[in-house]
């Protein structure tokens, strides 16, 4: 008989009712997944024990054969999942089972949309697989003992999912975890051997250790064996070790859900076995949707690492660069030692060689997705595009390859980021040898920017970069296909062969003729500008502000300020359009005060058009009102 001691009742660490109700209703059409999640957790516990036992063989105690068992009792209306894996101590049970969506409760609740289908696919991303038990159960009992602890230090965790749970210390002779689900009214169909067998084969056939159930027997009672007879109901062979020709797409999909704890299908996968100088097998997946912690660079990432089929660690992040942190999967090596650690993985020729090959494999997978399934790639880009943009800075060797995967909006499109650099190069005008781009806060802000006027006039396509990371990206992505990038908002614009000799001569003559006006404007603006000059890029607007070649743009300054750093001081160049009526009026103005007022208004308008904030907005409003009163008089 089990005696419970040190019993206490504790509250869950989140809005548990809201979360559990969401799960129950969102996953109503697919209740079977509770078994997949619990079996996956049991398999992970066995993997962790196998690894720890390499250093401490005593942890295996008298039971070295690892397995998962599924039992049921129709009379008691219970389903039990029992494993002899690593188990949990009392503290671990409270930490792991008492904190729902431990890594992102707030983000999870914010992400809820009210759409059952969308919310259902969120669940697997927030570490709440265990709580899928409450879809079919109104009470869950967990009995566990960590390997290496005495039998008297077992733990009994119990909850009805209503806001609190009980924890008590119990005797548990065998290590591991036993989860007992007390089925709700109407869910007793799950206490059926054939149904449970079908679910295991459907979702967990790939799990690399046996999932056992009692043998079904029919006949006379005297033919019954003295003790229970167990049989494996899954293939119990690791999916990645099987030949590709034998594996169905459905098996690959289910394995992804197992390894990534995700409810959605993957967008693509790549299964490869490498033999020769190095020997390893990899199975890489591109998720169908982004996890909540994608932009937390210290969030969960990396591949499951096995050495000679022995599980080593869950998040081996050393095999892929950080900009590919969304890639999920498994790598199984024959060249690493079984006592490998995260520290050992930091460097070494074997790890470096595998990292290089796996990175190339992942990029090849994305290239194939972009080529064969452009719509799927478009969805991928919406989810992971900003992370991929970190690539050119982090991975110099694959910079050109990553650049080919990037997508941008352009003046030719509707605002969607669907233009590849190869597409842009293929559409370049005769005589064009540069790739032109403009950065800004939003597509609406820059699509009609004055900086684009001369390009529209000449029919030249310009890339429109509006992601917060874009300006930083372009600091590292300096060329593509042998052609350099040019920011159209920087410096004195030179279109090279796109301008005829007659146009260049006319520009020089105009600049000379307006030297006096440029000097008058410079005297008014003083230290607010680096220079004043005639513009060659304006056709409709009176004036713009151009940045110096080495100056930080609006995006970079905002990034620095957001991180608490002061952006270095920079002064723009004021460029004016001599053919514009306002500039002609300004040139003819003899009254010094009115000239200064109109100049300041034009300067502030140019700053607004560039997405800058005004240093003296009240002064701008005052000067503009004075001009409006003059006009109305």
VEXNUVEX-785764 format. One line per 3 residues: their letters; for each residue x negated, y, z of C-alpha. Coordinates in Angstrom, 2 decimals, m for minus. Layout:
N
A = X/Y/Z; ...
This chain:
633
XXX = 0.00/0.00/0.00; m1.25/3.48/m0.96; m1.57/5.88/1.98
XXX = m1.53/9.56/1.16; m3.51/12.05/3.24; m4.40/15.78/3.01
XXX = m1.19/16.41/1.10; m0.56/19.99/m0.07; 1.73/21.79/m2.47
XXX = 0.20/24.37/m4.79; 1.61/26.72/m7.44; 0.63/26.55/m11.09
XXX = m1.63/29.34/m12.28; 0.66/30.74/m14.98; 4.29/31.34/m15.92
XXX = 4.79/27.59/m16.02; 8.53/27.46/m16.54; 8.33/29.68/m19.60
XXX = 5.51/27.63/m21.07; 7.00/24.21/m20.38; 10.42/25.21/m21.66
XXX = 8.79/26.52/m24.82; 7.01/23.20/m25.32; 10.13/21.13/m24.68
XXX = 12.21/23.09/m27.19; 9.55/23.84/m29.80; 8.42/20.24/m30.08
XXX = 11.90/18.80/m29.78; 11.75/17.29/m33.26; 8.41/15.55/m32.63
XXX = 8.51/14.18/m29.10; 6.11/11.35/m29.99; 3.08/13.63/m29.80
XXX = 3.01/13.33/m25.98; 1.48/9.86/m26.33; m1.10/11.02/m28.85
XXX = m2.24/13.81/m26.55; m2.48/11.62/m23.47; m4.33/8.86/m25.35
XXX = m6.74/11.47/m26.80; m7.45/12.78/m23.30; m8.04/9.19/m22.07
XXX = m10.45/8.54/m24.99; m12.35/11.74/m24.14; m12.63/10.60/m20.50
XXX = m14.10/7.27/m21.66; m16.59/9.07/m23.93; m17.71/11.28/m21.04
XXX = m18.25/8.27/m18.79; m20.25/6.45/m21.48; m22.54/9.46/m21.74
XXX = m23.00/10.00/m17.99; m23.65/6.27/m17.53; m26.75/6.55/m19.70
XXX = m28.42/8.34/m16.80; m26.42/6.71/m13.99; m25.51/3.11/m14.94
XXX = m23.97/2.65/m11.47; m21.00/4.79/m12.61; m19.72/1.85/m14.65
XXX = m19.29/m0.05/m11.35; m18.03/m3.60/m12.02; m16.05/m2.62/m15.11
XXX = m18.34/m1.80/m18.08; m15.72/m2.39/m20.81; m13.99/0.91/m21.52
XXX = m10.35/0.89/m22.67; m7.01/2.66/m22.55; m3.84/0.81/m21.53
XXX = m0.25/1.76/m22.27; 2.47/0.15/m20.14; 6.21/0.61/m19.84
XXX = 9.05/m0.40/m17.52; 12.58/m0.14/m19.00; 14.24/m0.67/m15.58
XXX = 12.25/2.03/m13.83; 12.27/4.19/m17.03; 8.52/4.82/m16.88
XXX = 5.65/4.94/m19.35; 2.10/4.61/m17.97; m1.19/5.54/m19.65
XXX = m4.14/4.08/m17.77; m7.85/4.51/m18.56; m11.07/3.48/m16.83
XXX = m12.99/6.57/m17.95; m14.74/9.25/m15.92; m11.69/10.13/m13.77
XXX = m11.21/13.27/m11.65; m12.02/14.36/m8.14; m9.47/16.25/m6.06
XXX = m11.04/19.60/m7.01; m11.12/18.68/m10.71; m7.48/17.60/m10.65
XXX = m6.45/20.96/m9.18; m8.63/22.89/m11.66; m7.68/20.96/m14.81
XXX = m4.07/19.99/m14.18; m3.07/23.04/m12.18; m4.22/25.68/m14.65
XXX = m2.16/25.66/m17.77; m3.80/27.10/m20.87; m6.81/27.71/m18.68
XXX = m8.79/29.57/m21.29; m6.16/31.92/m22.54; m2.86/32.13/m20.69
XXX = m2.30/35.79/m21.43; m3.16/35.47/m25.11; m0.89/32.43/m25.39
XXX = 2.12/34.18/m23.97; 1.49/37.27/m26.11; 1.31/35.09/m29.21
XXX = 4.77/33.59/m28.70; 6.93/34.59/m31.61; 10.31/33.08/m30.82
XXX = 10.00/31.00/m33.98; 10.07/27.33/m32.89; 7.95/26.08/m35.78
XXX = 5.26/28.72/m35.30; 5.23/28.41/m31.52; 4.94/24.63/m31.74
XXX = 1.71/24.92/m33.70; 0.30/27.30/m31.10; 0.42/24.77/m28.31
XXX = m2.51/22.60/m29.35; m4.76/25.65/m29.52; m4.31/26.53/m25.88
XXX = m5.41/23.43/m24.04; m1.95/22.35/m22.98; m1.94/18.80/m24.46
XXX = m1.44/17.13/m21.07; 1.72/19.15/m20.45; 3.35/17.66/m23.55
XXX = 4.26/14.85/m21.10; 7.08/17.08/m19.84; 8.76/16.89/m23.27
XXX = 10.02/13.43/m22.34; 9.45/13.27/m18.55; 11.08/15.10/m15.66
XXX = 8.31/14.01/m13.30; 4.67/13.17/m13.92; 2.43/11.34/m11.41
XXX = m1.32/11.26/m11.94; m3.54/8.89/m9.92; m7.26/9.41/m10.47
XXX = m10.69/8.74/m8.98; m13.93/10.03/m10.34; m16.57/7.44/m11.16
XXX = m19.15/7.31/m8.40; m16.82/8.45/m5.61; m15.61/6.00/m2.95
XXX = m12.17/4.38/m3.28; m10.85/6.51/m0.38; m11.38/9.72/m2.40
XXX = m8.75/9.08/m5.02; m6.27/11.84/m5.82; m2.53/11.77/m6.44
XXX = m1.21/14.75/m8.47; 2.53/15.05/m8.93; 4.84/17.64/m10.48
XXX = 8.31/18.10/m11.94; 7.06/21.05/m14.01; 9.15/23.54/m12.11
XXX = 6.48/25.91/m10.86; 4.44/23.91/m8.35; 2.65/20.60/m7.94
XXX = 1.58/18.34/m5.08; m1.89/16.96/m4.48; m2.70/14.24/m1.98
XXX = m5.73/12.07/m1.21; m5.13/8.33/m1.80; m7.01/5.07/m1.94
XXX = m7.75/4.06/m5.53; m10.04/1.03/m5.86; m10.54/1.31/m9.62
XXX = m12.08/4.40/m11.28; m10.34/6.38/m14.01; m6.91/7.96/m14.41
XXX = m3.40/6.54/m14.44; m0.59/8.79/m15.64; 2.97/7.72/m14.89
XXX = 5.77/9.44/m16.83; 9.25/9.23/m15.31; 11.45/9.56/m18.38
XXX = 14.37/11.97/m18.56; 17.92/10.89/m19.14; 18.23/10.19/m22.84
XXX = 14.52/9.48/m23.33; 14.54/5.86/m22.12; 13.99/4.75/m25.75
XXX = 10.30/5.44/m25.18; 10.17/2.61/m22.61; 10.09/0.16/m25.48
XXX = 7.09/m1.89/m26.55; 7.67/m1.81/m30.29; 8.24/1.93/m30.34
XXX = 5.11/2.63/m28.28; 3.09/0.31/m30.52; 4.30/2.19/m33.59
XXX = 3.35/5.57/m32.10; m0.14/4.35/m31.16; m0.75/2.93/m34.66
XXX = 0.61/6.09/m36.26; m1.38/8.67/m34.29; m4.25/6.92/m32.55
XXX = m5.40/4.10/m34.85; m8.73/5.87/m35.35; m9.62/6.17/m31.65
XXX = m12.96/4.43/m31.18; m12.05/2.32/m28.14; m9.30/m0.25/m27.70
XXX = m5.82/0.95/m26.78; m4.28/m2.08/m25.12; m0.70/m3.15/m24.48
XXX = 0.70/m6.35/m22.99; 1.35/m9.10/m25.48; 5.01/m9.36/m26.34
XXX = 6.33/m12.84/m25.49; 9.69/m14.37/m26.24; 10.90/m17.75/m25.01
XXX = 11.32/m19.66/m21.78; 10.12/m18.25/m18.49; 7.94/m21.29/m17.80
XXX = 5.87/m20.49/m20.88; 4.89/m17.14/m19.44; 1.16/m16.86/m18.53
XXX = 0.20/m16.42/m14.89; m1.27/m12.96/m15.44; m0.76/m10.21/m18.02
XXX = m2.38/m10.71/m21.42; m3.62/m7.59/m23.14; m4.19/m6.95/m26.85
XXX = m5.60/m3.98/m28.74; m2.94/m2.29/m30.91; m5.33/0.06/m32.76
XXX = m8.23/m0.67/m35.10; m10.61/0.75/m32.46; m13.19/1.66/m35.08
XXX = m14.44/5.22/m35.31; m12.98/6.74/m38.47; m16.20/8.41/m39.60
XXX = m18.02/5.05/m39.68; m15.60/3.53/m42.18; m16.11/3.76/m45.98
XXX = m14.37/6.77/m47.53; m12.59/4.56/m50.06; m10.75/2.78/m47.23
XXX = m9.48/5.91/m45.48; m6.16/7.49/m46.41; m5.53/11.24/m46.33
XXX = m3.02/10.70/m43.53; m5.75/9.09/m41.40; m8.10/12.01/m41.99
XXX = m5.30/14.39/m40.99; m4.46/12.52/m37.80; m8.11/12.29/m36.84
XXX = m8.41/16.06/m37.22; m5.48/16.54/m34.83; m7.19/14.20/m32.38
XXX = m10.63/15.82/m32.55; m9.41/19.44/m32.68; m6.36/19.04/m30.40
XXX = m4.38/20.90/m33.03; m0.81/20.29/m34.18; m1.26/21.61/m37.72
XXX = m2.84/19.88/m40.73; m6.39/20.86/m41.77; m6.92/22.93/m44.93
XXX = m9.82/20.75/m46.14; m12.36/18.16/m45.00; m15.69/16.69/m46.06
XXX = m16.88/13.19/m45.08; m20.51/12.35/m45.82; m23.07/9.72/m44.89
XXX = m26.74/10.71/m45.26; m29.46/8.08/m45.58; m33.16/8.52/m46.19
XXX = m35.50/10.78/m44.24; m32.62/11.48/m41.83; m29.70/9.22/m41.08
XXX = m26.42/10.68/m39.92; m22.71/10.78/m40.73; m20.65/13.95/m40.68
XXX = m16.93/14.59/m40.92; m16.19/18.33/m41.13; m12.79/20.05/m41.17
XXX = m11.53/23.50/m42.07; m8.54/24.22/m39.77; m5.23/25.27/m41.23
XXX = m4.88/28.18/m38.81; m7.05/30.25/m36.52; m7.35/29.51/m32.78
XXX = m6.63/32.31/m30.31; m10.28/32.64/m29.23; m11.75/32.87/m32.75
XXX = m13.19/36.33/m32.15; m14.63/35.45/m28.75; m18.14/34.58/m29.85
XXX = m18.66/32.71/m26.57; m15.41/30.73/m26.93; m15.15/26.98/m27.56
XXX = m16.96/25.96/m30.74; m19.19/23.29/m32.20; m18.93/19.69/m33.36
XXX = m18.46/16.48/m31.38; m21.93/14.90/m31.22; m22.47/11.15/m31.19
XXX = m25.81/9.35/m31.21; m25.58/5.80/m32.58; m21.81/5.80/m31.91
XXX = m22.36/6.93/m28.27; m20.57/10.16/m27.39; m23.02/12.85/m26.20
XXX = m21.18/16.18/m26.01; m18.01/17.94/m27.05; m19.24/21.28/m28.32
XXX = m22.61/20.83/m29.98; m22.87/24.33/m31.40; m26.47/23.89/m32.61
XXX = m25.49/22.17/m35.87; m23.67/25.10/m37.45; m24.35/28.87/m37.42
XXX = m22.04/31.11/m35.43; m20.20/32.46/m38.47; m18.94/28.89/m39.14
XXX = m17.69/28.42/m35.57; m14.19/27.64/m36.84; m15.38/24.36/m38.43
XXX = m14.29/21.29/m36.44; m15.44/17.69/m36.71; m17.91/15.01/m35.77
XXX = m21.60/14.38/m36.41; m23.10/10.97/m35.59; m26.91/10.79/m35.74
XXX = m29.31/7.85/m35.66; m32.38/10.08/m35.29; m31.67/11.76/m31.97
XXX = m32.33/10.10/m28.62; m29.49/9.05/m26.35; m30.74/11.30/m23.53
XXX = m30.54/14.39/m25.71; m29.46/17.59/m23.93; m28.29/21.02/m25.00
XXX = m31.78/22.34/m24.24; m33.43/19.71/m26.46; m30.94/20.53/m29.21
XXX = m32.04/24.17/m29.28; m34.88/23.44/m31.69; m36.79/20.70/m33.42
XXX = m37.26/19.52/m37.01; m34.43/16.96/m36.87; m31.86/19.43/m35.52
XXX = m33.03/22.21/m37.88; m32.81/19.90/m40.89; m29.33/18.67/m39.90
XXX = m28.16/22.24/m39.25; m29.34/23.35/m42.70; m27.66/20.39/m44.44
XXX = m24.40/20.69/m42.48; m24.22/24.44/m43.14; m24.61/23.83/m46.88
XXX = m22.01/21.06/m46.67; m19.51/23.37/m44.95; m20.09/26.16/m47.51
XXX = m19.72/23.67/m50.39; m16.42/22.56/m48.86; m15.18/26.16/m48.82
XXX = m16.34/26.72/m52.42; m14.41/23.63/m53.51; m11.32/24.83/m51.64
XXX = m11.56/28.25/m53.33; m11.97/26.67/m56.77; m9.41/23.86/m56.57
XXX = m6.77/25.39/m54.28; m6.85/29.20/m54.57; m3.59/29.61/m52.62
XXX = m4.92/27.52/m49.72; m8.15/29.53/m49.81; m6.15/32.75/m49.65
XXX = m4.50/31.48/m46.45; m7.93/30.43/m45.14; m9.30/33.90/m45.85
XXX = m6.50/35.58/m43.89; m7.33/33.37/m40.90; m11.13/33.27/m41.00
XXX = m12.31/35.94/m43.44; m13.62/38.38/m40.84; m15.66/35.64/m39.17
XXX = m17.17/34.55/m42.49; m18.26/38.17/m43.05; m20.77/37.69/m40.22
XXX = m22.63/35.26/m42.50; m24.91/37.53/m44.58; m26.39/39.00/m41.39
XXX = m26.86/35.68/m39.58; m27.89/33.38/m42.41; m30.31/35.05/m44.83
XXX = m31.05/31.81/m46.70; m27.39/31.31/m47.65; m26.59/35.00/m48.12
XXX = m25.76/34.70/m51.84; m23.65/31.57/m51.23; m21.66/33.26/m48.45
XXX = m21.26/36.41/m50.58; m19.59/34.30/m53.26; m16.97/33.22/m50.70
XXX = m16.09/36.76/m49.58; m12.87/38.43/m50.71; m12.08/42.15/m50.91
XXX = m9.31/44.52/m51.92; m10.04/46.77/m54.89; m8.60/49.68/m56.86
XXX = m7.27/47.13/m59.37; m5.12/45.27/m56.88; m2.19/45.76/m54.52
XXX = m4.19/45.90/m51.29; m4.58/42.14/m50.78; m8.11/40.87/m50.16
XXX = m8.21/38.57/m53.18; m11.09/39.88/m55.33; m14.31/37.86/m55.28
XXX = m17.64/39.47/m56.14; m17.87/37.15/m59.16; m14.48/38.48/m60.36
XXX = m15.72/42.05/m59.92; m18.96/41.41/m61.82; m16.99/39.76/m64.63
XXX = m14.88/42.93/m65.03; m17.74/45.47/m64.92; m17.74/48.09/m67.67
XXX = m20.44/48.20/m70.30; m23.41/50.13/m68.94; m22.42/49.55/m65.28
XXX = m25.29/48.10/m63.25; m24.02/48.77/m59.70; m21.26/47.39/m57.51
XXX = m19.27/50.30/m56.07; m17.39/50.20/m52.77; m15.69/52.50/m50.26
XXX = m15.09/51.81/m46.55; m12.25/53.15/m44.43; m9.78/52.46/m41.64
XXX = m6.92/51.16/m43.77; m5.97/50.54/m47.37; m3.34/53.29/m47.21
XXX = m5.99/55.76/m46.04; m8.58/55.13/m48.75; m6.63/53.98/m51.83
XXX = m6.10/57.63/m52.83; m9.40/58.96/m51.45; m10.93/61.92/m53.36
XXX = m14.14/59.86/m53.59; m12.39/57.61/m56.12; m11.30/60.32/m58.57
XXX = m14.19/60.09/m61.04; m14.00/56.28/m60.97; m10.31/56.35/m61.89
XXX = m11.05/58.78/m64.68; m13.70/56.45/m66.14; m11.76/53.21/m65.39
XXX = m14.41/51.81/m63.01; m13.23/49.32/m60.36; m14.17/50.07/m56.73
XXX = m14.02/47.60/m53.83; m11.98/48.90/m50.87; m13.35/47.68/m47.52
XXX = m11.08/48.19/m44.54; m12.06/45.53/m41.95; m13.82/46.88/m38.88
XXX = m16.87/44.70/m39.67; m17.25/45.83/m43.31; m19.68/48.72/m42.93
XXX = m21.91/46.54/m40.75; m21.67/43.75/m43.35; m22.78/46.01/m46.19
XXX = m25.91/46.89/m44.24; m27.03/43.28/m44.86; m25.29/42.50/m48.14
XXX = m27.40/44.77/m50.32; m27.00/42.99/m53.66; m25.13/40.27/m55.54
XXX = m26.05/38.59/m58.81; m29.07/40.90/m59.08; m26.93/44.06/m58.83
XXX = m27.10/46.44/m55.88; m24.17/47.84/m53.90; m23.43/51.57/m53.77
XXX = m21.21/53.32/m51.22; m19.32/55.93/m53.25; m18.98/58.16/m50.16
XXX = m22.73/58.49/m49.68; m25.34/60.77/m51.19; m25.36/62.50/m54.53
XXX = m23.43/60.15/m56.82; m25.34/58.94/m59.86; m23.34/56.85/m62.34
XXX = m26.40/56.14/m64.48; m25.55/55.02/m68.01; m21.82/55.51/m67.31
XXX = m22.40/59.26/m67.66; m23.33/60.49/m71.14; m26.25/62.89/m71.71
XXX = m23.76/65.68/m72.53; m21.96/65.12/m69.20; m25.23/65.19/m67.25
XXX = m26.30/68.42/m68.97; m22.94/70.05/m68.27; m23.21/69.06/m64.60
XXX = m26.63/70.67/m64.28; m25.43/73.89/m65.91; m22.38/74.07/m63.64
XXX = m24.52/73.51/m60.53; m26.81/76.41/m61.55; m23.85/78.70/m62.26
XXX = m22.33/78.05/m58.80; m25.51/78.40/m56.72; m24.33/81.75/m55.33
XXX = m20.96/80.30/m54.23; m22.73/77.32/m52.64; m24.92/79.75/m50.69
XXX = m21.89/81.74/m49.42; m20.13/78.53/m48.26; m23.34/77.32/m46.55
XXX = m23.58/80.61/m44.66; m20.02/80.11/m43.28; m20.34/76.41/m42.37
XXX = m23.87/76.82/m40.98; m25.02/73.91/m38.81; m21.85/71.87/m39.40
XXX = m23.18/70.59/m42.73; m26.50/69.30/m44.04; m26.00/70.90/m47.45
XXX = m23.44/72.40/m49.83; m23.40/71.46/m53.54; m21.27/71.17/m56.64
XXX = m19.49/67.80/m56.83; m19.63/65.49/m59.87; m17.10/62.99/m58.45
XXX = m14.02/65.22/m58.08; m11.35/65.72/m60.72; m8.23/66.71/m58.70
XXX = m9.33/67.61/m55.14; m11.03/70.89/m54.18; m13.68/69.45/m51.83
XXX = m14.98/66.35/m50.05; m17.53/65.41/m47.40; m20.30/63.05/m48.48
XXX = m22.46/61.13/m46.00; m26.24/61.05/m46.10; m27.82/57.75/m47.19
XXX = m28.97/56.87/m43.68; m25.96/58.18/m41.75; m23.43/56.02/m39.93
XXX = m19.95/55.86/m41.39; m16.66/56.24/m39.51; m16.36/52.47/m38.85
XXX = m19.83/52.10/m37.32; m19.43/55.21/m35.18; m16.11/53.90/m33.84
XXX = m17.68/50.51/m33.09; m20.50/52.14/m31.14; m18.14/54.42/m29.23
XXX = m15.84/51.47/m28.41; m18.82/49.65/m26.88; m19.68/52.70/m24.76
XXX = m22.66/53.86/m26.85; m23.12/57.35/m28.19; m23.36/57.48/m31.97
XXX = m26.32/59.43/m33.36; m25.53/62.92/m34.61; m25.10/63.21/m38.36
XXX = m24.11/66.05/m40.66; m22.14/65.59/m43.87; m22.75/67.21/m47.26
XXX = m19.93/69.55/m48.39; m19.21/69.04/m52.09; m16.77/71.29/m53.97
XXX = m15.03/71.01/m57.34; m15.80/74.21/m59.30; m12.89/73.63/m61.70
XXX = m10.22/73.54/m58.95; m7.97/76.66/m58.66; m8.61/76.94/m54.89
XXX = m12.38/77.01/m55.45; m11.95/79.59/m58.22; m9.85/81.68/m55.82
XXX = m12.50/81.23/m53.13; m15.25/82.33/m55.54; m13.31/85.48/m56.39
XXX = m12.56/86.37/m52.74; m14.47/89.47/m51.60; m13.07/89.82/m48.08
XXX = m15.57/88.07/m45.78; m13.01/87.09/m43.11; m10.57/85.62/m45.62
XXX = m13.43/83.82/m47.40; m14.56/82.28/m44.09; m10.99/81.25/m43.14
XXX = m10.29/79.55/m46.50; m13.72/77.83/m46.44; m13.03/76.43/m42.96
XXX = m9.59/75.15/m44.04; m11.13/73.37/m47.04; m13.85/71.87/m44.80
XXX = m11.30/70.54/m42.28; m9.10/69.13/m45.06; m12.09/67.30/m46.52
XXX = m12.83/65.85/m43.05; m9.23/64.62/m42.73; m9.36/63.04/m46.21
XXX = m12.53/61.17/m45.16; m10.76/59.74/m42.08; m12.65/61.94/m39.61
XXX = m11.11/63.57/m36.56; m11.30/67.36/m36.37; m13.60/68.98/m33.82
XXX = m11.27/72.00/m33.53; m7.73/70.94/m34.56; m6.14/74.02/m32.93
XXX = m8.42/76.31/m34.98; m7.46/74.45/m38.17; m3.73/74.85/m37.44
XXX = m4.19/78.56/m36.66; m6.08/79.24/m39.93; m3.59/77.20/m41.97
XXX = m0.62/79.07/m40.46; m2.27/82.41/m41.27; m2.66/81.35/m44.92
XXX = 0.96/80.16/m45.06; 2.17/83.51/m43.69; 0.15/85.34/m46.34
XXX = 1.69/83.25/m49.09; 5.23/83.77/m47.81; 4.84/87.54/m47.40
